[in-house]
Amino acid sequence: MDCLFCSISRGEIPSAKVYEDDTVCAFRDIAPQAPVHILVIPKQHIASLDEVTAANSAVTAHILEVIPQIAKAEGLTRGYRVITNVGEDACQSVHHMHFHILGGKKLPEQMS
């Protein structure tokens, strides 16, 4: 499998990692849309939320536990946005489940 995020999590492609454990990896987005823009990915390849099952849901739960820790470490005390895109119509550009943490400024109410 030739997956960009799998390669990043294995350390084959450099990234600006901000968090890593045995299950997840988090790194700065190379095209940030906010002052803080971090991607949080599972090390296990799961294409999107559509592939979350009872067998792998603990990975997603762990990501949701880690996100607030990362946000706190990044100083996002006034709030932040968490986004995941699923499929073509949502503009999922890498087919490896990932969550965007966006913050560091007042974000627009409307999504574009």
C-alpha positions, 0 to 999 in steps of 0.5 A: 500500500502506498499511503502518504500518512502511513509513510509519515507515521513510519518516519519514512517521510519527514514531518513536524511531529507534535505528538506520538505514541504507539497508536497515533501520530500528530504533526503540523499541516504543511498548508496550514489554514489557521495559526495552529493546524495539526493533523492527528492520524492513527498509525493503523491504516483506516481509510476514513470514519466509514471504516471504523468498526467494533474491531478498530474503534478503540483507535478512534477513541484514543485519538479523541482522548489525545486531541485535547492534550495536543490542543492544551500543549499548543496553548489553544485555551480559547477553543479549537475546531476538530474536523475530519473529511470523509470521501470525495464530496467532503474533499478528503485528499488523503484516504487515511483517517485523519483529524484536523485541529485548527485554532490560534485565532477566532475561526469563521462560523461558516465553513467554506 
